[in-house]
Amino acid sequence: MIKNTSHQLVFQDARHASLIPDGCIHLVITSPPYPMIKMWDDVYSQQNKRIRRALTNGKGSQAFELMHGVLDRVWKEVDRTLVQGGICCINIGDATRSIGDHFSLYPNHQRVQQQFLKLGYQCLPSVLWRKVTNAPNKFMGSGMMPPSAYVTLEHEWILIFRKNGRRRFESDEEQLNRVASAYFWEERNVWFNDLWQLPGTTQQLNLSGRRSRSGAFPFELPYRLINMYSVKGDTVLDPFLGTGTTVFAAMSSERNSIGIEIDESLRDLFLSQISTEKVLALNQYTSQRLKQHEQFVREFEKPINHFNANHNVAVVTRQETQLRLRFIESVQTRDDQTVVNYTDEEPIIPKVS
């Protein structure tokens, strides 16, 4: 049984994540700055001055490749730290942009896939994340006049890669932890669908630093991926931490985590969220999962023949009988390290203003 998890915040360039030992990460979940999205031009140009010159000189394809060259060095570090059989999930969107007189799509997801194939990874089926808040009446180009209008991008990609075949769980302890980390049958039917319709999250940052927008994804996105592709006690890495959503999802899921962020201005924002009250509020997600399953059982039209004694509920399959969801009991934070303790009893969930 997992008694506690550790969550570490590292402020350095993710291209040189030397503090992380080889082969200690089980799952990577991240969303890098999207190449060829204008808000990230400065971030990339600070790491390679040739990018600014390419953009200024109207060389969009060259700028695109140079930006991905920056990311390629991060993916090599990801490969170094990931265990055999580990999973890497990358949320990325393609970009549309006019450089000089030329409008073009820049296929970020394809370029990332190509790099992971070069690294020897297996591509697993991807997820399309469709942001349900996007307006249906947007258009680009010449409006209603053919042939120069452009299709509006209303989705992003969640690319999923596996390193060197399936992960092995050899010992009895590992097997028991794996079955305790199971998800409900009805969750599997939603989570493993290739189209996720999730609302976006606020992007605005009120910081004095260099960034005004976060590029954050919603909590549900890393929360699903963590429960789909790791077991309790695993270590999850986000090399582009941002506002820390992946770390909070790991806390809620009984996983350890490491977050790397190059932008020091986000340190105080992240640490301000590690109050006991706000972290305990993550228990709402665990409680909601149990309540939704209980409702599912009441409404299920066929006989249910299996039982989960941990939560005193019927379950559809034998694989769910040892599933065990636990709640955050307490949080201790010192500097950039947070330890989270867990309990089987649902504590009182505080109201967070």
Protein Blocks (a to p, Z undefined) as FASTA:
>chain_A
ZZbdcdddddddfklmmkbcghiafbdcdddddehiaklmmmmmmmomklmmmmmnopak
lmmmmmmmmmmmmmmmmmmmpcghiacddddddddddehjbccdddfklmmmmmmmmnop
acddddddddfkbcfkbcehjljacckbccddfbdcdddddeeiaaddfblmlmmmmmmm
pccfklmmmmmpcbdcdddddfbdcdfblbfbeoiacfklmmmmmmmmccehiacddfbl
mnommmmmmmmnopacddddfblklmmmmmmmmcfklmmmmmmmmmmmmmmmmmmmmmpc
bdcfbdcfklopacfbfklmmgccdddfbdcdehjaccddddfbdcdddddZZ
